Amino acid sequence: MAEKAKTVDEYLSRLDPAYRAELERIRALVRELVQDTEETISYGMPTLKYRGRALVYFTASQKHLSFYPSSWAIGELRERLADYKTTEHAIQFTPETPLPTDLIEELVRVHVREIDADRQ
């Protein structure tokens, strides 16, 4: 069994180039949108934290990528996510069917709003 990544860079370095490029795009986009984030690995996934709380997780599986912006954001924007497989907490996609930049931004803004409101 391979040793788990200890940093986001280490996690990303192990991925297929197409998967890595898409997750690096998301990472850069979220960091640009919310500049006071902290990177960590949580639950084995790259995580961007905001105000000490997980803002987003993103990960690669064998057949898809997943973005975890919060159940609140997914619920609020459910109609915009109709073309993607979703769970309560995650949105699944592939490099061939990536999440649009404006949708990622909106999902992140919803979660920032909820964190700022101290929603638990």
C-alpha positions as CSV (number, residue, x, y, z in Angstrom):
1,M,0.0,0.0,0.0
2,A,1.4,3.4,-1.0
3,E,2.1,5.9,1.7
4,K,-0.5,8.7,1.9
5,A,0.5,12.1,0.7
6,K,1.4,14.6,3.4
7,T,1.0,17.7,1.3
8,V,-1.3,18.9,-1.5
9,D,1.7,19.1,-3.9
10,E,2.7,15.6,-3.1
11,Y,-0.9,14.4,-3.7
12,L,-1.1,16.1,-7.0
13,S,2.3,14.9,-8.2
14,R,1.1,11.3,-8.1
15,L,-1.8,11.9,-10.4
16,D,-2.3,11.3,-14.1
17,P,-1.4,14.6,-15.9
18,A,-5.0,15.3,-17.1
19,Y,-6.4,14.8,-13.5
20,R,-3.5,16.8,-12.0
21,A,-4.1,19.7,-14.4
22,E,-7.8,19.9,-13.6
23,L,-7.3,19.7,-9.8
24,E,-4.5,22.3,-10.1
25,R,-6.9,24.6,-12.0
26,I,-9.5,24.2,-9.2
27,R,-6.9,24.8,-6.5
28,A,-5.6,28.0,-8.1
29,L,-9.2,29.2,-8.8
30,V,-10.3,28.8,-5.1
31,R,-7.0,30.3,-3.8
32,E,-7.5,33.3,-6.0
33,L,-11.1,33.7,-5.0
34,V,-10.4,33.3,-1.3
35,Q,-6.9,34.4,-0.7
36,D,-6.6,33.6,3.0
37,T,-6.9,29.9,2.7
38,E,-4.6,27.3,4.2
39,E,-3.7,24.1,2.4
40,T,-3.7,20.7,4.2
41,I,-4.5,17.1,3.7
42,S,-7.7,16.0,5.5
43,Y,-9.3,12.6,5.2
44,G,-6.6,11.8,2.7
45,M,-7.8,14.6,0.4
46,P,-6.3,18.0,-0.6
47,T,-8.2,20.5,1.5
48,L,-8.4,24.3,1.5
49,K,-9.3,25.7,4.8
50,Y,-10.9,29.1,5.5
51,R,-11.1,30.6,9.0
52,G,-10.0,27.3,10.4
53,R,-12.7,25.3,8.7
54,A,-12.6,23.1,5.5
55,L,-13.8,25.2,2.6
56,V,-13.3,22.7,-0.2
57,Y,-11.8,19.2,-0.7
58,F,-10.9,17.9,-4.1
59,T,-9.7,14.4,-5.1
60,A,-9.1,12.0,-7.9
61,S,-10.5,8.5,-8.2
62,Q,-9.7,5.9,-10.9
63,K,-12.6,7.1,-13.2
64,H,-13.5,10.6,-12.0
65,L,-12.6,13.6,-10.0
66,S,-14.6,14.9,-7.0
67,F,-15.1,18.4,-5.6
68,Y,-16.5,18.9,-2.1
69,P,-17.7,22.5,-1.7
70,S,-20.3,21.7,1.1
71,S,-23.7,20.2,1.3
72,W,-25.1,23.7,1.6
73,A,-23.6,24.9,-1.7
74,I,-24.6,21.7,-3.5
75,G,-28.2,22.1,-2.2
76,E,-28.4,25.7,-3.1
77,L,-27.1,25.2,-6.6
78,R,-28.6,21.8,-7.4
79,E,-30.3,23.0,-10.6
80,R,-26.9,24.1,-12.0
81,L,-25.4,20.7,-11.2
82,A,-28.0,18.7,-13.1
83,D,-25.4,17.5,-15.6
84,Y,-23.1,16.1,-13.0
85,K,-23.4,13.1,-10.6
86,T,-23.7,14.5,-7.1
87,T,-23.9,13.1,-3.6
88,E,-24.9,15.1,-0.5
89,H,-21.3,16.4,-0.2
90,A,-19.6,15.8,-3.6
91,I,-19.7,16.6,-7.3
92,Q,-18.2,14.1,-9.6
93,F,-16.7,15.1,-13.0
94,T,-13.9,14.3,-15.5
95,P,-11.3,16.3,-17.3
96,E,-13.5,15.8,-20.4
97,T,-16.5,17.3,-18.6
98,P,-15.0,19.8,-16.1
99,L,-16.8,22.0,-13.7
100,P,-17.1,25.5,-15.3
101,T,-15.1,28.2,-13.6
102,D,-18.2,30.3,-12.8
103,L,-19.9,27.3,-11.2
104,I,-16.9,26.6,-9.0
105,E,-16.8,30.3,-8.0
106,E,-20.4,30.3,-7.1
107,L,-20.1,27.1,-5.0
108,V,-17.2,28.5,-3.1
109,R,-18.9,31.8,-2.5
110,V,-21.9,30.0,-1.0
111,H,-19.7,28.1,1.4
112,V,-17.7,31.2,2.3
113,R,-21.0,33.0,3.1
114,E,-22.0,30.1,5.3
115,I,-18.7,29.9,7.1
116,D,-18.8,33.7,7.7
117,A,-22.3,33.3,9.1
118,D,-20.8,30.6,11.5
119,R,-23.3,28.0,10.2
120,Q,-22.6,24.6,11.6
